[in-house]
Amino acid sequence: MPTLSRADTSLLGRWWWTVDRWTLLALGTLIGFGYVMMLAASPSVAERIGQERDLFIFKQVGFLAAAGLVIVLVSLLSPRGVRRLALGGCLVSLLLTALTLVHGVEIKGARRWIALPGLSLQPSEFLKPCFAVVTAWLLAEARRTPRFPGMLIAGAIFVAIALLLKSQPDVGMLAVVSAVFFAQLFVGGLNVVLVGIGLAAMGFAGAAAYAVFPHVQSRVMRFLHPDTGDSYQVDKALEAFGNGGLLGRGPGEGRVKDVLPDAHADFVYAVAGEEFGMLVCLVILGLFAFIVMRGLLRLLAENDLFVVLASAGLVTSFGLQAFVNMGSSLHLIPTKGMTLPFLSYGGSSVLAVALGMGMLLALTRKRHHGTAA
């Protein structure tokens, strides 16, 4: 295979010398961990529900391979191309999310999925990266053209998304989207008084969710008072971390995957802790932290407000999703059915995160004299 030199002016050559290869390597490593964790966690789950032992493995291999391709293809785009992709993706995701309320598949009392051959699609997963980029463009355009109602349009889209997610209901997804939107407003120079009002509004929304949704109240009460309700999965997850110790029990030697219903999805981090130990868990945590910090540090020398806001939103979404999953497994926060990016089973989640990371790599590519790479 020929090597790529700096003199190579082809699309691939220009991409290779302008993309953040360290972030690309970290993402590739996480995808590699995803393969390992599916081999470790999914066979027991498949057998327990009466499916073929390799069912989840074969599906996730395809999802992760597609994710790698999505990251590379999307990262080839210019900032203008990313914006156009996000605009189209946001519109389609909004329509499909609305469709779930009518023709969605109901699982555990929520309508978040659309049944497709071989895949249950969760459209709201794709709203996160697309909405972050669209909001960034609207806010940047409003700064560039004072008469353009960018803030108003972004707020209207956010309200529409919030109403759809509340109706499903998906409080966790709504919390992440809200945090991303607020982070972008803050980075964009939101007035300090409005920051305080925003924080108060988020606190009020959290209290309202606790009062309105019984499952939210149940999860909070189980977190604060574990003896008052069913905390089986969290207890088993903590037991798995304890069994794993520093170096783990060894690949395939874990026991929690045999009894934990969501061992291949929401609690895959506990399987990693039991079989590979605290050191590997710290490596996984370090990879997520590296991607977030690397993405933010790349923005220090960036002059394009759109790129700054979009990238800040994308890394906020990525980092917050990882924190919620790992924090839930370690009983640091109330449990929330949110996947660990690239490690948990789930086609919609893997492809949506890949879309977001591809956009991040595209936006943070080295550009000269303000021209799109």
Secondary structure as GFF3:
##gff-version 3
##sequence-region A 1 373
A	DSSP	alpha_helix	11	18	.	.	.	ID=ss1
A	DSSP	alpha_helix	21	48	.	.	.	ID=ss2
A	DSSP	alpha_helix	55	75	.	.	.	ID=ss3
A	DSSP	alpha_helix	79	103	.	.	.	ID=ss4
A	DSSP	beta_strand	105	107	.	.	.	ID=ss5
A	DSSP	beta_strand	110	116	.	.	.	ID=ss6
A	DSSP	beta_strand	119	121	.	.	.	ID=ss7
A	DSSP	alpha_helix	124	144	.	.	.	ID=ss8
A	DSSP	alpha_helix	150	167	.	.	.	ID=ss9
A	DSSP	alpha_helix	171	187	.	.	.	ID=ss10
A	DSSP	alpha_helix	192	212	.	.	.	ID=ss11
A	DSSP	alpha_helix	214	224	.	.	.	ID=ss12
A	DSSP	three_ten_helix	226	228	.	.	.	ID=ss13
A	DSSP	alpha_helix	232	244	.	.	.	ID=ss14
A	DSSP	three_ten_helix	256	258	.	.	.	ID=ss15
A	DSSP	alpha_helix	268	297	.	.	.	ID=ss16
A	DSSP	alpha_helix	305	329	.	.	.	ID=ss17
A	DSSP	alpha_helix	347	363	.	.	.	ID=ss18
###
